[in-house]
């Protein structure tokens, strides 16, 4: 009988031992009322060795292995709670010998005899370090994401496909005048004041990972409105579609745009008034001036009444001054027409050479007064250009007359015409006074003259080059100048050979 009981007991013991050893990451042990080991599984022995560096044995005192007095006290309190009959679960953190952090979930239960007296305690300890580390990682990631979205100077809101707020940053809440808590229970319809609920639903359905960009109006908590620029895109989180919206308050930009537009309209209207004034004035000045020039012509060519030499000089003076004045008025009128966009080019296809054939005789006459030679260096390409014939002559006239005007006597003014892919390049070079480097950049501005002193040697108004530049640009060409003071200047411009697509 005794042997039978002993066998049964042995069988039960082995069974229990098997159960204790089977879970791989759980350590199990039991202590008596003096905290001495009654039993433990292999796992517990391995883990305690890792943590304490000592090998535990049946009968040895659990608490004496714990070197750190604070930890020992903490553990004793837990054991005493179990010894007082309480069953409970706690999670604690330990460092092993290598100072690696371990998290243990410990289930404490009192051990009772048949009479119900507590004779010790049992502890089930699970190493949950992996789970805990994953939780810490997720928590850190959440904080990092939060910091990132909080650092944005734009409002950020994440909504689900139905328009409910999932997350928002403080900036977004502030823009709308709500607290973060209030924002989290809002729906997109409550702040968007421009689109209808149906339109918003459509927009949410349509937005994808490539994103969308639009402007809208938001309504603050206090019902005031402001303009917003939104960049949104969508991403799938499992089954859930989330829409990320970055919102920028553009009220100020909109206001500036409105003011700029107003200023532009005002400036355009002022410019129109100025052009109108100039046109009227020029017309009014031109009429009497034409009479002055005409009658001085009549007087000087009138052979019936012989003029004295002095009278002839005076009349020539009147006519020359009149012509000079007429030129200035014509220049001002031309520039103001270009400025106000009133000029319409009358473009046609013609040979480049024709312009030179027409203009060179006049220019040669002007040059001969200073004994200046005009040489057309290259063979003028036998090509057609598509341009306004009168304006091209005007460009050439202005550049050549400047080259002659700013050259000392007995020099050469040369013209080179080149052809590239789709343009004709014309360069007018002289060996004249040149232009200082620091004046080159504004030489094409109206009324700019290098010598602006009262005792100016060369006549002119400073309008010629401004007109030339505008005319070249109206033809979609470009103009530039290279010059060296005292050595000479080269003005070059391009013109298209074919009609440009409008
Ligand atoms: P204007 O000749 O009537 O003064 P422009 O607009 O034609 O007006 O020229 C502006 C200024 O540019 C001139 O006053 C002169 O100082 C300078 N300039 C123009 N062409 C030349 C040139 N070929 N050589 C030197 N200076 C020049």
Boltz pocket constraint, residues with backbone or C-beta under 6 A from the ligand:
constraints:
  - pocket:
      binder: B
      contacts: [[A, 398], [A, 399], [A, 402], [A, 403], [A, 406], [A, 430], [A, 432], [A, 433], [A, 434], [A, 435], [A, 443], [A, 445], [A, 448], [A, 449], [A, 450], [A, 451], [A, 459], [A, 460], [A, 461], [A, 462], [A, 463], [A, 464], [A, 465], [A, 466], [A, 489]]
      max_distance: 6.0
